[in-house]
Amino acid sequence: MNELQLLFEAVTPLLPEAIVSRVLTYAAVTTALVALLRRIPWFEERRKVAAPVAALAIGQGFGWVAVGFDPAQWATAIGAGLVIALAAVGGYSGTKNVAQRARKAA
């Protein structure tokens, strides 16, 4: 288990159960958006930094959407955004690693 997985597992239980399903849906959308951004040559050249930063920015936006832009729930919004970003980066990385291993095996 790496540091991102530990952070994901530590933050997720702190979120209200009502928004966890929305957070996971937004994580899938964030993964797709980051994958689309990787089609841009400038973004692809800087992918080691650009992809996690983009996922964090998009995740924070979706985190605020998940709580309905309620300023009283700023901690929940930030936590949800962090979970979205971590799930998006981890999901993309895990899928990429499995695909690379399958290509090597073939």
N, C-alpha and C positions, 0 to 999 in steps of 0.2 A: 504494500500500500504506500502510495507516495503522499507528499504533504497536501496536495490539492484534494485528494480523497479524504484525508483526515479532516481537513477544514470543511469540506462538504458535509461529512457526517456529523460534525460538531454543530454546524449552523442550522441544518435542516430541521432538527427537532424543536428549535426555538420558534419556528414559524407557526402561526395558527393553522390548524388543520383545514380550515375553509379555503385557504389560498394555495395549498400545496399542489393541488391538481392543476390550477392555473399556472403556477410557477413551472411545473414540468412541461406544460404545453408551450409556454413562452421559451423555455430552454430549447425545445425542438425548433421553434421558429428562429431563434438566435443562431443556432447551428447552421441552419439553411442560409441565413443572411450573411454570416461570416464566410461560408463556402462560396456564395456569390461574389462577395468582395474579393476573394482570392483570385477571381478571374481578371482583376485589374492588375496590369503588370507592376505598377509601383507598389501595390499592396503585397503582391507575391514576393517581390525582392526583399521585403522587410517582414516576412510572415512570422518569424520567431517573436517579434515584438508586436507587430500590427494586429495579428489575430487575437491574442489575449486582450489587448487594449480595446479593440473593437467589440469583443464579446462583453467586456466589462461595461463599456459605455451603453451598448444596446441592452444589456441585462439590467442596468440601473434604470433605464427608461421604462422597461417592462415591469421592474419592481414597483415603480410609482403607479403604473397602470393597475397592477394587481391590488393595491390598497386603495384605489380610487382617488389618487392625488390628495389624500387626507394628510395635512401637515402634522396632525397629532400622532400619526403612525409612521413617523420618519424612520424610526429604528427598524420597524418591520419592513418598510420599503427598501431600505439599504440591505438588510439581511436577505430579502427575497431577490434583489438584484444580484447580490453576490452568489447566491445559490444558482440562479439562472446562468450566470457567466461561468461558474465552475462546471455545471452540468453540460453546458454547450461545448466548452473547451475539452472536457474529458470525453464526451460522447464523440466528438469529431476525431480526437486523437486515438481513441480506442478502435473506432471503425477503420481508421487509416492503417493502424498497426496490423489489424487482422487481415485487411486486404493485401498489405505488403507481404505478410507471411504466406498467404495463400498463393500469391504470384511466385514466390521463391520455391514453394513446394511443387508447383506445377512444372 
